[in-house]
Amino acid sequence: MVAGAEASIAQKELLEQQVEIIQKQNELLSDNYSKLKEMYDAQVEANKEAKEELKRSKRFNIIMMIISIMAMLAAVAGPIVTILVSR
């Protein structure tokens, strides 16, 4: 009977140790999850900002293309107008 009680106490202590280890592991997993979520959220925000920057860049490039086409037309039209006016 005493041996059975001692074995039961040993099992209880072992179980308590295992529960404590599992709780620590759960805490570590929770911390890791929180860090991963923060990293993911930061990456999502960075991607969002990059998309916005890309849109602004495309708009700027279109405006610059229009300006350069107008400048090219003005450069071509200058000599043509000069020839037409001098006749």
C-alpha positions in Angstrom: 0.0 0.0 0.0 2.8 2.4 0.9 4.7 1.6 -2.3 1.5 2.3 -4.3 1.0 5.6 -2.5 4.7 6.6 -3.1 4.3 5.6 -6.8 1.1 7.7 -7.0 2.9 10.7 -5.4 5.8 10.3 -7.8 3.4 10.2 -10.8 1.7 13.3 -9.5 5.0 15.1 -9.2 6.0 14.0 -12.7 2.7 15.2 -14.0 3.1 18.5 -12.4 6.5 18.9 -13.9 5.2 18.0 -17.3 2.3 20.5 -17.0 4.8 23.2 -16.0 7.0 22.4 -19.0 4.0 22.5 -21.3 2.9 25.8 -19.8 6.4 27.3 -20.5 6.3 25.9 -24.0 2.9 27.5 -24.6 4.2 30.8 -23.3 7.2 30.6 -25.7 4.9 29.6 -28.6 2.6 32.5 -27.8 5.6 34.9 -27.7 6.8 33.5 -31.0 3.3 33.9 -32.5 3.2 37.5 -31.4 6.6 38.3 -32.9 5.6 36.6 -36.2 2.4 38.5 -36.3 4.2 41.8 -35.7 6.6 40.9 -38.5 3.8 39.9 -40.8 1.9 43.1 -40.1 5.0 45.2 -40.7 5.5 43.4 -44.0 1.9 44.0 -45.0 2.3 47.7 -44.2 5.6 47.8 -46.2 3.9 46.2 -49.2 1.0 48.6 -49.0 3.4 51.6 -48.9 5.4 50.1 -51.8 2.2 49.8 -53.9 1.3 53.4 -53.2 4.8 54.5 -54.1 4.6 52.5 -57.3 1.3 54.3 -58.2 2.8 57.7 -57.5 5.9 56.8 -59.6 3.7 55.6 -62.5 1.7 58.9 -62.4 5.0 60.9 -62.3 6.4 58.9 -65.3 3.2 59.5 -67.3 3.4 63.3 -66.6 7.1 63.4 -67.5 6.4 61.5 -70.8 3.7 64.0 -71.7 6.0 66.9 -71.0 8.8 65.3 -73.0 6.5 64.6 -76.0 5.3 68.3 -75.9 8.9 69.4 -75.8 9.8 67.2 -78.7 6.8 68.6 -80.7 7.9 72.1 -79.8 11.5 71.3 -80.9 10.2 69.9 -84.2 7.7 72.6 -84.8 10.2 75.5 -84.2 12.1 75.0 -87.5 9.0 74.2 -89.4 7.2 77.4 -88.3 10.4 79.4 -89.0 10.5 78.0 -92.6 6.8 78.7 -93.1 7.0 82.2 -91.7 10.0 83.2 -93.8 8.2 82.4 -97.1 
